[in-house]
Amino acid sequence: MANHDYDLEERTFQFAKKVALYCKKVPRSVSNIEYSKQAVRASGSVGANYIEANESLGVKDFALRAKISRKEAKESAYWIRLIKETNGAEYSAEAEELIVEATELKKIFSAIINKTQKE
């Protein structure tokens, strides 16, 4: 189980890193600066809350942190989509990959939450 936990911690770290690097590439406009701040904050929070979940005080605390991670993954996809749809086509492909990853992470956290609630 510990190896699986580490893999998801690393995956969420890589996601946050890719979002940060993507946001550095988009043109510096008022909207991009604000959307990028939100995207970076939300994407980093996905992994940070999962790490907190792994150090939780019990099942309820774990489930709460996993729910926050899921919420932050959804929010990440939202901000990245806003950046994608308000910039040129040259930023679309990478944004789409990030949106897919955010959606996959959301599904993973949903599965974890569902499993935790059945226990």
C-alpha positions, -999 to +999 in steps of 0.1 A: +000+000+000+028+024+009+042+022-027+008+031-042+006+061-018+040+073-029+031+069-066+000+092-061+021+116-041+046+118-069+019+120-096+002+149-078+037+166-074+044+162-112+009+176-120+015+207-099+050+211-115+036+208-150+009+234-142+034+258-129+057+254-159+027+258-183+016+290-165+051+304-170+047+300-208+014+319-213+016+356-221+016+380-191-018+397-192-040+407-163-063+377-168-035+352-173-017+364-142-048+359-121-059+327-137-023+313-134-021+322-097-053+303-091-042+273-112-009+270-095-025+273-061-052+247-068-028+222-085-003+224-056-031+219-031-041+186-047-009+169-036-004+189-004-038+177+008-031+141-002+001+142+018-019+155+047-044+127+042-017+101+044-007+116+078-044+118+089-056+111+124-083+087+113-107+076+086-128+107+087-098+130+086-084+110+057-117+112+038-120+150+044-085+156+030-091+133+000-123+153-007-103+186-006-078+170-030-106+161-053-121+196-051-087+212-059-083+189-089-116+201-102-107+237-096-073+232-113-091+220-145-114+250-144-085+276-142-065+258-168-095+257-191-100+294-187-063+300-196-067+277-226-098+294-239-086+329-235-052+324-253-040+313-287-041+278-301-004+273-293-014+269-257-043+245-262-026+211-265-006+213-233-036+228-215-058+199-227-032+174-213-033+191-180-071+191-179-071+154-187-047+148-158-068+169-134-099+149-144-080+116-139-069+128-105-104+138-096-116+103-105-088+087-085-098+107-054-135+099-060-126+062-060-105+066-028-133+085-011-159+059-021-137+030-009-130+049+024-167+055+030-175+018+025-150+007+052 
